[in-house]
Amino acid sequence: MSNFFRRAWFVPNDVSVIDNGRLRLSLLREVAVGCYLHHSAVGSWEKIKSAAKKDGINLEFLNKESCYRDIKKQEDLQKKYNKNLRLRTPGGCSHGFGVAIVLKNCKKNSVVSNWMILNSIKYGWSRESGFDYSRYVFIGVRERIHQAVYSYSDLNSWFGAKWLRSPNQDIKFKGLSCSIDNEINDFLIPLKSKKIKFSPGVSVRKLEKNKIDENICFLTDRQVEKVPYDNPVLQVKDVVSTVEYFVKETVDAFKGKIVAITGSSGKSSTTSLMSKILHSYGPCVSSIFSNLIDGIYPTALRLADEDFGVFEVAQGALPRAAQALDADISVLVSIAPAHMERHASLEDLVRCKSSIFLHRKKLGFAIINHDIPYYEIAKNIAIENGRTVISYGKSQDSDFRLIAYENGCFKFSALEREFQAEICGAGEHVALNGLAVIATLHALKIN
């Protein structure tokens, strides 16, 4: 088993993203002198420490700053080490959730590091950073919801695949993972394709820097000599389409609600705000900034028993990502003349962005900014795709209408009533993003 660093945080179910660095003492447990972890990570820490001890490895924290850090502690560390270390902003660090650790004597190729690389995932710990071998984050031990079991002969019949290197036996597998950050012996690992830009999967360059279990099976559309190991390799015509098949399988089995957000500007901030608020109602998987298929698909494959999945989608991922995600709620936040070299006109851009409303099985809702140019075109495309349209914006005809914005507050009307909301950022655009989130909460029947 191997361990590739993951890019997503694990946020405990009993805290919100905005609690980072502000956890109540009742949520923390002292696991060493002056070192605290969130209670959900304590059991896994004790198990991995005990397992390492049986193998003659002593897992110790580097210092008292190696576990939970509140806002002040992170600020102090930033002032002290920021010139030499890449420290995250206070309130934006996994240490602020009490789920990150820094280990002593855990440099690259050390005895401790090599043991952690091979064993950490079994206990729910993953290396968070590609450059720091001593820092691990608790990601939880969670079974995937997709329990179907496939044989390799299934792939031959589905995708016209052929073995470039055959496995020793007809091993059964549970699906596909685009990163090696979980129990991956039962999963196929796709290698990034060179046939399409922004292909999902693991890069060959990254493989060369990590230890790989000999039983791991790779999926590729490359030639076998391009794979730097002697592992089993299955060749398919198109890696992206194969990954997409498993994304659709995972999405269809997901019992939570999926929200997909696109727009010329404001989609990242809206996705971030949406994720924070939905997380206060239940576990939420988010894909922010990584808004092309090489970021969207790996995140979608991680969907399990969460309540929500929130995805930022760039126009470069449309329309195929929209159909793969099959979102319950699709949100169009803005239209502006950006990347117009790809489009004949602004109307053409609106039609492209409106492909976010495409679906396979779910009809769902479309949340549309009423103030965008060619709003009626976007609305009609949503309706043609069987979606119920909810509009927001400054327009008098908006279902959720922004009435006024000033001093960090905004007023809006909806459902024949007027409301007032506070926002943490300045600017009318932030208020409009907040209104998009409120309209989405309404569609999800959340107060």
N, C-alpha and C positions, 0 to 999 in steps of 0.2 A: 504494500500500500504506500502511496506517496501523498504528499501534501503540497498543493499549490496555494499561494495566498489568495484570499478572497477580497473583493472590493466592497462588499456590502456589510453593513453593521448588523449585529443581532441586538434588537431592542427588547428588553424584558416586557412581558405582557402587562405588568402592573405599573409601568411608568410610561410617560409620553416623551416624544423627542425633545420637547421644551424643558423637560426635567433634567437634562444633561448637566452634570456638575452640581445639581441641587437636590440630590436624593435624600429622602428622610432616613434618619439613623435606623429606624425600624426595618428598613429594607436591606440593611447591610449586616454582614457577619465578619468578625475578626478572624482571619485565617493564619495570621502570623503577627508578631508584635508590631502594632501600628499599621498593619496592612488589612484592608477590608475589601470584600467582594460582595456583589449583589447576591442575595440568598439563592437565586436560581442557578448560580454557577458554582456554589460551594461544594455540592455533592460530586460534581464532575471533577473539580479540582482535587478533592480528597482521593477519588478513584485513580486518577492519572498519576498522582504522587505516589500512591501505594504500588501501582503497577510498575512504575519506574524503579522504585526501591527494590522490588523483587529481582529486577535485572541489574542491580548494582548501580543504579543512577540516582543521584540525590538532586531533586528539583527544589531549588530555592529562589526566592525573589531577590532581585538585584539590590533594592533598597526600599524605604518606606513609601516612595513615590511609584512603586511598581504595580499598584492595584488601583483602587478607587482614588480619583482626584476630584476635589470640588473646584469650583470656578477660581477661587483665590489661589489654590495650589497650582493649577494649570497656568495662571497668569504669572506667578512667581517663577515657575520653570521656564516660561517663555522669555522672561526678562533675563534669566540667568544663562540659558543655553541656546537661544534662538539663532545665534550666529553659527553654531556648530551642529545643531540637531534640527530635523524637520518636525517641529511640534505643531499640532493642530491648534486652531483658535479655541480659547476657553468657551465651553458650551458646545463645542463641535468635535469632541474627542470621545472615542469608545471607552477610555478610562473614566469618563464622566458618567457612564452607566454602571460602572463597577464590574465590567465583564472582560477587561483587558489586563494582561499581566506582562511583566518584563522579567525574564529569567536570568539568573547568574550563571556564568561560565557557559553561555549558549551562543558562542560565535560560530560563524560558518565553518563546517567540517569538524566541529568539536564533537566529543562523545555525546554530550547532552543534546546538541542540535540534531545530530544524525538519528538519535533515538526519537526525538520529537517529530521529525519529518515522517518517520515510519509509523508512529503510534498515536499521534495527537488526535487525529480525526475520530478514532474509535471512541474517544471520550468527550467529543464535542468541541475540541479546540483546534483553531486553524491559524496559520501564520497570516497576519493581516497585511504585512508589507513585504514587497519584493526585495527590499534592500536590507531589512533588519531581521536577522534570524533569531533574535532573542525575544521578540514581541509577538504574543499570541492573543487571540480574541476568542471568547466563548461564543459559539454559533448554535449551540443546542444539539441534542441528539434527537433527531426527528425523522420518522419514517415517511417516505413519500406516499402520497395518496394513490399513485398509479401502481396497482399490484399485479397487473398483467405480466405474464412471463412469456418471453419469446425464445425461440431457438434461432441459431444462425441460418438454418435453412429457410426460416421465414423471410429473412432479409433477401436471400437469393431470389425468392419468388416475388417479393414486393418491388424491389428496386433493381433487379437484374444485376445484383452484386456478384463479385467473385473474390475468392481468397487469393491474396498475393502471398500471404504466409498463413497457413492454416493453424488453428489451435490444436492442442493435443487431444481434445475431446469435444463433443458437441455440448458445450457449456450453455446453460440457460442464462438469459439476462433480463433485467427489469426495465430497461429503457436506455436513455442516452443522457450524458452530462457534458456540458461545454467547458467545464473546469474541474480540476481534480481537487475538490474541497469537501468531499463526503465519502461514504462507503462506496467506492467506485469499482470494486472488483466485479460487481454485477451489472455494470453499465458500459456501453460503448463510448469511447472518447473520440470525437471528431477532430481532425486536424484542419486548420484554416485552409480554405481553398484559394488558389491563385486565379481561379476563373472568374471570380466576382469580388469587387471591392467591398470591404467591411464584412467579410465572411465570419460567421460565428465559429467557435472552436478554439483549440489550443494551438499556439504557434510552435513550429518546429524549433525555433530559437529558444523558446522557453523550455521545451523538452530537454534540450541539450544541457541545461543548467540544473536539472533536478534528477533525483534518483527515481526510477520507474520500476514498479513491480512487474516481473516477467509475465504475469498472467493477464495484465491489462490488454484489452483489444482496442485497436485504433481503427477509425473509419476515415477513408481518404479518397480523393479523386486524383491524387498524385501517383507517380511511379514509386514502386517499393523502395528503390535505392535512396529516395529522398527522406525516408523515415530512419532516424538515427539509432534505432534499437532493433532487436531481433524478436520483438513481440508479434503476436498475430495481427495481421492487417487485412481489413476488408475494403475492397475498392468498389466505389459506386460511381455512377456517371456524374452526379451532382450532389456535393456535400450539403449545400444550403437547402435544397428541396428535402433531403433526408432529415436534416435537423428540423425543418419546418413540420414534417409529418409528426415528429414526437412532441413538438410544441403544441400542435392541435390536439393530440391525445391528452396531454397534461391539462390544457385549458378546458377541454370537454369534461374531464373528471373533477375539475376544481369546483368546490361547492360555494365558494365565496363570490364576491362581486368584483368585476374588473372595470377599471376606469382608464380610458386612453385619452391623452391630451395632446393636441397639436395647435400650431399657430405660427405666424411669422416672428412674433416676439412675445415674451411673457409666459411661454409654456413651461420653462424650467421653474420659475418662481411659483407658478400656479400648481405645478406638480408637487413641489416641495411643501407648499401650504396645504394642499389636499392630503398629502401623506401624513403630515403632522396631526391634522384634525381627525382623519379617519383612524389613526393609530390610537387616539384617545377612546375610540369605541371598540377596538379590537385589533388583533395582530394584523400587520399590513406589510406586504412586500412591495418595494418601490424600485423603479428604474428611472433615475434622474440623470441628466446630462449624457449618459450613454444611450442616445436616442435613435441610433441606427440598428440594423438587425444584429450586428455583432454584440450589442449590449442588451437589446430587448429580448432576444431569444434565450440567451443563457439565464436571464432573470426569470423569464416565464417558465423555464424548465424547473426552477426551484419552488414553484407554487406547490403548497402542500395543504395543510389544514388551517391556513390563515383565513381571516374574514374578508380581506381586501387585497387586491393587487392594483397598483397605480403605475402607469407607464407613460413617460414622455415619448412622443413619436415625431421625428423629423420628417420633412417631406421626402427625403431620400429613402425612407423606409416604407413609404406608401406606394402602392396600395396593399402590398403583400402582408405587411405587419398587421394592418387593420383586420384582414381576414383571418390571419393566424390567431390574433388575440381574441377576436369575436367579443368585443367589449360590451358589457351591460350598459355603460354610460360612455358616450363619445363626446368630447368637448373641443370646440373650435374657438380659441380665445382671441385671435387677431389675424388680420391680413395686411401686409405691407409689401411694397415692391422690392423684395429681397430675393437674391438668386434668380433674377429675371432672365438670365441667360438660358435657363432651362424652359422658359415659357414664352409663348407668342404674345401674351397679354395678361393683364391683371385678372381678367375673367378666367383665363386658362389656369392661373395659379389658384383661384378660388375652387375651381373644379378639382384640381389636384388635392388640395387640402381637404376638400369635402369627401374624399375617398376614405377618410377616417370613419365615415358612417357605414362602410361596407360591413357585411356580416356573413356568417355561414349558417348559424342556427338561432342565435339570439336576435330579437328585434330591438328591445331596449329603448333608451332615450338618447336624444341629441341635445346637448347644451351649446347654444350658439350666441355669440356676441352680436346683438342686433345692429350695432354701429358699423360693422364691417361693410366694405363695398360688395355689391352683388349678394347681399344677404338673402334675397329671395331665391337665388340659384342654389345657395348652400342649403336653405330650408327645404326646397323641393327635392334635392338629392337625398336629404335625410328621410323625408317622407316616402320617397320612392323605395327606400331601403327599409321601410316598415318601422321607422323610429318615431317616437313621440317627441315633438320639438318643444323645448323650453328655452326661451330667449332671455337675455339679460343685457343691460347697457344703459346708456343715457336716453335712448329713444323713448318717446312717449308710448310706443307700442310694445315695449319690452315687458315680459312677464315679471321679471325682477328688475325694477327700474331704479337706477342711481339718482337720488334726488339732490343730494348735496354732499360735499366732502370738505372737511376742515379740521385742523388740529388733531390728526390721528384718529378721527371718527368719520363715519359716513352714514348717511340716512338713505334708506331705500324703501320702496313700496312693493308689496307682493300680496297676493291673496286678499286684495281689498283692504289691506292694513299697511301701516307705516312702522318701520323698525329702525333701530339705531345699532350700529356695531362699531367696536373698537378694532383698530389694526395697529400692528407694531412697526410698520414701515410708512415712510412718507411718500405722498404722491397719489394723484387720482388713479393712475394705472394700477396701484396696489389695491385700491378700493374696488376697482373693476375685477381684478383677479379674485379678491375675496368674495365678490358677488357671484362669480362663476362657481366657486366652491359651495356657497350657500345654495345655489340652484341645484348643484349636484347632490347635496345632502337632502334636499327636498325630493329629488327623484329617487333617492335611496330610502326614502321614508324615515330619515333620521331627523330628529328635532334640531 
